[in-house]
């Protein structure tokens, strides 16, 4: 895909465009199995390190599955984060 540049477009605009295009090529070259592995690592990172909305996710899972104990809820929460990373 070609882009036409105007005089107002600076080096930063062109560099960002080139980076995004390169990122697109790299993503398209990754196999589905490798993509899944990478997504699981990203999901694990979000779950363990970033802990973005983790208490909310665990609370909602505990409400949805009252028969599950805390370790089962934690395992489900990890799968939720992996699934989110894999589907985006």
N, C-alpha and C positions, 0 to 999 in steps of 0.2 A: 504494500500500500504506500503510495507516494503522498507526500504532503507538500503543499506549496507554502513557501515562507514569505512573510512580508518584511518590510524594513524594520518594523517595530519588534519583531521576534529577536530576542537576544540569544547569547550563547547558552544561558541556563535553560531557556525554553527548548532549544534544539537538543541539548544534552539530556534533558528529562524525556523528551520524545524518543530519543535513541535508546535510552535505558529501558523505557516501557516496551518498545518494540523488541529489544533483545530479551527482556524478561518473558515476553509472549512466545518467542521462539524456543526458549529454554523450557517453558512449561509445556508447550506442545510436543517437545521431544521426550518427555518423561513417560515411561510406560505406566499403565494403570496400577500395576502392583507396586512400583516404586512411589507413585503418587499417593497410594494408600498408606504406605509406610511413613512417608513424610507427613501426611495429614495426621496420622496417629501420634507422631512425635510432637507436632504443633499442639494437638489436643492435650497431650500429657503435660506439656509446658504450661498451657493455659490453666489446666486443672491444678498442678502442683505449685507452680511458681507465681503466676499472675493472680490466681484465685478470683478471677472475675466472676462475680455473682455466685460463687460457689455455695455460700450458706443458703442462698435462695433456692438454688437447684436442689440441694440436699433436703431442704425443708419441703419443697414441693414433691419430691420423690417419696419422702417419708409419709406425706399426707396421701399420696396416690397409692402407695403400697404399704399399708400399716402392718402387714404380716412380715415384712422384711426387717432384719436387724441392721445395725449401723454399718457393719462391714459390707453387707449386701447393697445398702444404699450408696456407700462410697464407690463400690465397683460399678454400679449403675451410673452414678454421676460421671465417673471417668469415661464410660462408654458414650454418654451424652456429649461430652466435650470432644471426644474423638469423632463422633458422628457429625457434629457441627463443623469441625475442621475439614472433614472429608467431603461434605456436601457443598462447601463454599469454595 
